[in-house]
Each structure stands twice: as C-alpha cells, then as structure tokens.
Amino acid sequence: MPPEAPKQRTWKVLESRRVYSAPPWCEIDVQRIRLPDGRIVHDYHWLKLPRYALVVCLDRQDRILFLEGYRHGCRCSTLSLPGGLVNARERVLVAAQRELLEETGYVATDWQRLGAFTPHSNSGAGRAYLFLARNAERQAAAKSGDLEETRVVRLTPAQAFRAVRDGQVATLSSAAALALAFSPAAPDRRKQGSHHESARTSARTRSTKAPRPKPT
C-alpha cells in the first residue's frame, strides 16, 4: 500500500486583476498570490477558457469516429475527436451529445463519463469533460457551424492508436481521451452506470450559435 501523501497547502489569491477579456473565448487575470511559506508572487497569470466536452464515439461496428481537417491551434491537418464548447447553463452530457450530432450526424445510445480534467495545471485553461459513447448510428448530415472544414473518418481501435503513434493525432486532448477510453483505469461502467436511450432525444436539441473555432 503506498504511503499516505502529505496534506497539501493551498495558495491564497490576494488580488486578481483582469487584463484581457474576450468572452466566451478567453480571459486573462494577473493575480497576486501568497504561497504557503509566506512568499508573495505579484504577477501570476491565470487563463480562463470555456468548458468543453470531448467524445470517444464508437459506431455499431466498434469503429471510432474522428474528424479530419485543419486545426489552426496546431497549424496542421489532424485527426481529432468530436466535441466542442459547453454552452451557459447546459449540462455537459447534453453538450457532448449535441456536439456529436452537429459535427458527425451520429447519435449514440450508450454514454459513459470518463472524467473531468483541468487542461493546464498551472494556468487553468478551462475544464475538459470526456465521454465514451457506443452504439452510434448516423441520423443526419453533419452541420456543426464551426470554422473548420472537416470530414468524418471511422477507424478501428488498432488504427486509431497507430494514428496517434504516427503523429496523425496532433492534439493532446484527443490522444488522452482515446487512451483513457481503452485503459483499465477507465471508470467501471458497472459501478457508474450508463446513459441510454434518453441520449437520442436530448442530443437532437440544437442551440443557435455563431461559427467558432474548436477548443480541442
């Protein structure tokens, strides 16, 4: 049994000043921080980005749905998992279902939460909610409204992991979600339960949105 970790002492925010604001895309705060040993940091930068959901989605043939296209964040064409921003007051599961339908035209009936994670341990940078969806079928044409032009690519798990190794998956979020979905460390569905047919109806609820870049 590993030894018990010592209790961590938190940092105290003494002052926070917003120096850049472009909601909902990006906000930057400069904070004055007191460390546990009493030292003061006068210019700690905190980055606020939107929450987003990302989906490892398998169709009925157990092929994983990817989007292939140019991503300006990594300045290249890459394979990425479907997903997008969580709207204000929107449940994260509903956001994941909505983004899957909008970006791929697929609806899945079996949903499992893989966890929620902070993308950057020092600067924050929002919150990522990862899901595994199964038994997906194409129900409509993709109509994401995103800036990027993409096409849906379906890969077997072996092909997907080979694509990661070969550098065809350029974003950490997609590579991490894929690894977690097929890892023994993934949450046990028998303990957590699944979200079933209700996903079909809730995923069809669309929200009107302006074209936007993907956070993933």
Sequence and secondary structure as in RCSB ss.txt:
>XXXX:A:sequence
MPPEAPKQRTWKVLESRRVYSAPPWCEIDVQRIRLPDGRIVHDYHWLKLPRYALVVCLDRQDRILFLEGYRHGCR
CSTLSLPGGLVNARERVLVAAQRELLEETGYVATDWQRLGAFTPHSNSGAGRAYLFLARNAERQAAAKSGDLEET
RVVRLTPAQAFRAVRDGQVATLSSAAALALAFSPAAPDRRKQGSHHESARTSARTRSTKAPRPKPT
>XXXX:A:secstr
           EEEEEEEEEEETTTEEEEEEEEE TTS EEEEEEEEE   EEEEEEEETT  EEEEEEEETTTT
EEEEE SEEE  TT  HHHHHHHHHHHHHSEE SEEEEEEEE SBTTTB   EEEEEEEEEEE S      SS E
EEEEE HHHHHHHHHTT    HHHHHHHHHHTSTTS  HHHH  B THHHHHTT            
